[in-house]
Amino acid sequence: MGTNEKKSGVFLFILLLIAIMFTAYIAYLKSNNIDISKIGLKKLVSAAIQGHEIDADNANIFEIGYEAKDKPSFEVYREWLIKCTLYSVTAIDKKGEEQWSIPILLNKPMLQSQGGRLLVSDIGGRSIYVIEGKNIKWQKAVDGNIINASINETGYVSVVHETEGYKGMVSVYDVDGQEIFHRYINETFVLSSQVMASGQQIIINNIDASGSTAYTCIDFTDLMGNPFAALVPEQGAIYPFILALSDDSFALANDVSIIYYNKNREKLWENKYKKIYGCKEISDKSFIAAVDDINDTGGRQKFSGVIILNKDGRITARCPIDGQVCNISTFKDIAAVNNKREVYFINSKGTLEGKYSSITDIEKVIFFNKNEAALITKSRIIIINIK
């Protein structure tokens, strides 16, 4: 076979491969109800070869408008998108149709969905509500303004609130709303608390400001409120974020450092970076972080983007992205990395699953499932297909 014939054969093979990829990509778009007639041939071929990235209008399932003056909070709960205002909790479907609504009065609503339940907390007020199905399962009024609240997968609720004569108070409730214990805090200021996945201990994040410099101290209590352990991650440093895994191991994070502890509260590793813009747990066994990294004695190369860290503190994947990350949200093994105008959907292996661009600022991303997400802008909710 001559040289020209070999080149012709290779060329035909490449054309055939592109044709197969293109056909498969067209089938994918049609299966997701995306109108391919609105996408140019050049963009279709480029998307088929380089990965799933198409025009925003063609990725949309639906757009839902809302009144920004109502200052609503949003969360996905079961199959519904929840909109919570100062006056009600309302469930809407993916086409914007109201499914049910519960009238309540709130000052500043905060929502969290876990284990088939929805926690509604009134930050700065005194009320908490746990919704199951379409109804309020239980509600409580605490005796001071709420600072923070959380619900775990099995339905235990922990509330941090003010109380007279002390710097703070932690109240913990079981799945039926019965108070298990309350603990008065007088030495430190409490940022947050949560019942760990095992249901056997509560982790409390405090700030000690009694000395010349403030620092984080972490307390642990059993379900009766009895303290049994404490740790200080670093003198003079504050760690606002706790990233807890289902085996009761956890990481602490601030804007330059991530520290990981096993379930016995033993420090296993610490990674420092020039800057950390956001960090979340992903797939319940790893952490995803948006960082500016620098060369150091550990031999890390200079890098700016998203990294995946395993429980050993090792970087298992890197994904470069454009712009400064504002927030990260996760669902099982996929993350949404938001830089306001673009959202990168990255899986736990560091693979870019999709990318969405917007002409208006994206405030928040919440997941329905691994394939659908809601992008919250200042006046609209955009429901999109991820892949």
SULRAWO-V151827 format. One record per residue. BURIAL is 1 if it has 24 or more other ideal C-beta (glycine too) atoms within 12 Angstrom, else 0. D_FIRST is the distance of its C-alpha to the first C-alpha in whole Angstrom. Layout:
{{BURIAL & D_FIRST} {BURIAL & D_FIRST}}
This chain:
{{0 & 0} {0 & 4} {0 & 7} {0 & 8} {0 & 6} {0 & 7} {0 & 10} {0 & 11} {0 & 10} {0 & 13} {0 & 15} {0 & 15} {0 & 16} {0 & 19} {0 & 20} {0 & 21} {0 & 22} {0 & 25} {0 & 25} {0 & 26} {0 & 29} {1 & 30} {0 & 31} {0 & 33} {1 & 34} {1 & 36} {0 & 37} {1 & 39} {1 & 41} {0 & 42} {0 & 43} {1 & 45} {0 & 47} {1 & 45} {0 & 45} {1 & 41} {0 & 43} {0 & 44} {1 & 41} {0 & 39} {0 & 35} {0 & 34} {0 & 37} {1 & 35} {0 & 32} {0 & 33} {1 & 35} {1 & 33} {0 & 30} {0 & 33} {0 & 36} {1 & 39} {1 & 40} {1 & 42} {1 & 45} {1 & 48} {0 & 49} {1 & 47} {1 & 47} {1 & 51} {1 & 52} {1 & 56} {1 & 58} {1 & 62} {0 & 64} {1 & 67} {0 & 70} {0 & 70} {0 & 74} {0 & 74} {0 & 72} {1 & 70} {1 & 68} {1 & 65} {1 & 64} {1 & 62} {1 & 64} {0 & 62} {0 & 61} {1 & 63} {1 & 63} {1 & 66} {1 & 68} {1 & 71} {1 & 74} {1 & 77} {0 & 79} {1 & 76} {1 & 73} {1 & 71} {1 & 68} {1 & 66} {1 & 62} {1 & 59} {0 & 60} {0 & 63} {0 & 66} {0 & 69} {0 & 69} {1 & 72} {0 & 74} {1 & 77} {0 & 79} {1 & 80} {0 & 81} {1 & 80} {0 & 80} {1 & 76} {1 & 74} {1 & 71} {1 & 69} {1 & 67} {1 & 65} {1 & 65} {0 & 65} {0 & 66} {1 & 69} {1 & 69} {1 & 72} {1 & 73} {1 & 75} {1 & 78} {1 & 77} {0 & 80} {1 & 82} {1 & 83} {1 & 81} {1 & 78} {1 & 77} {1 & 75} {1 & 73} {1 & 72} {0 & 71} {0 & 72} {0 & 76} {0 & 77} {1 & 77} {1 & 80} {1 & 81} {1 & 83} {0 & 85} {1 & 85} {0 & 88} {1 & 86} {1 & 83} {1 & 80} {1 & 78} {1 & 75} {1 & 74} {1 & 71} {1 & 70} {1 & 68} {1 & 66} {0 & 69} {1 & 71} {1 & 73} {1 & 74} {1 & 75} {1 & 77} {1 & 78} {1 & 81} {1 & 84} {1 & 88} {0 & 91} {0 & 92} {0 & 89} {1 & 85} {1 & 84} {1 & 83} {1 & 81} {1 & 81} {1 & 79} {1 & 79} {1 & 78} {1 & 76} {0 & 79} {1 & 80} {0 & 83} {1 & 83} {1 & 82} {1 & 84} {1 & 84} {1 & 84} {0 & 86} {1 & 84} {0 & 87} {0 & 85} {1 & 82} {1 & 80} {1 & 78} {1 & 74} {1 & 73} {1 & 73} {1 & 71} {1 & 72} {1 & 69} {1 & 66} {1 & 68} {0 & 71} {0 & 73} {1 & 74} {1 & 74} {1 & 72} {1 & 74} {1 & 73} {1 & 76} {1 & 77} {1 & 79} {0 & 81} {0 & 84} {0 & 83} {0 & 82} {0 & 79} {0 & 77} {1 & 75} {1 & 73} {1 & 75} {1 & 73} {1 & 76} {1 & 75} {1 & 78} {0 & 78} {1 & 79} {0 & 82} {1 & 82} {0 & 83} {1 & 81} {0 & 79} {0 & 77} {0 & 76} {1 & 74} {1 & 73} {1 & 69} {0 & 70} {0 & 74} {0 & 74} {1 & 71} {1 & 71} {1 & 68} {1 & 68} {1 & 65} {1 & 65} {1 & 62} {1 & 63} {1 & 61} {0 & 62} {0 & 62} {1 & 65} {1 & 63} {1 & 63} {1 & 62} {1 & 64} {1 & 63} {1 & 64} {0 & 62} {1 & 61} {1 & 61} {1 & 60} {1 & 62} {1 & 61} {1 & 64} {0 & 63} {0 & 66} {0 & 68} {1 & 68} {0 & 67} {0 & 65} {0 & 61} {1 & 60} {0 & 60} {1 & 57} {1 & 58} {1 & 57} {0 & 58} {0 & 58} {1 & 58} {1 & 58} {1 & 57} {1 & 57} {1 & 57} {1 & 56} {1 & 53} {1 & 52} {1 & 55} {1 & 54} {1 & 53} {1 & 54} {1 & 52} {1 & 53} {1 & 53} {1 & 53} {1 & 53} {1 & 52} {0 & 53} {0 & 52} {0 & 55} {0 & 55} {0 & 53} {0 & 50} {0 & 49} {0 & 47} {0 & 48} {1 & 48} {1 & 49} {1 & 48} {1 & 48} {1 & 48} {1 & 48} {1 & 51} {1 & 51} {1 & 55} {0 & 54} {1 & 54} {0 & 50} {1 & 48} {1 & 45} {1 & 44} {1 & 44} {1 & 43} {0 & 44} {1 & 46} {0 & 48} {0 & 51} {0 & 54} {1 & 55} {1 & 58} {1 & 58} {1 & 56} {1 & 56} {1 & 54} {1 & 54} {0 & 53} {1 & 50} {1 & 49} {1 & 51} {1 & 51} {1 & 51} {1 & 53} {1 & 54} {1 & 56} {1 & 53} {1 & 50} {1 & 50} {1 & 47} {1 & 47} {1 & 46} {1 & 45} {1 & 47} {0 & 43} {1 & 43} {0 & 41} {1 & 41} {1 & 42} {1 & 43} {1 & 45} {1 & 47} {1 & 49} {1 & 52} {0 & 54} {0 & 58} {0 & 58} {1 & 57} {1 & 60} {1 & 59} {1 & 57} {1 & 58} {1 & 55} {1 & 56} {0 & 53} {0 & 50} {0 & 48} {1 & 51} {1 & 53} {1 & 56} {1 & 56} {1 & 60} {1 & 61} {0 & 64} {0 & 65} {1 & 62} {1 & 60} {1 & 56} {1 & 55} {1 & 51} {1 & 48} {1 & 46} {1 & 43}}
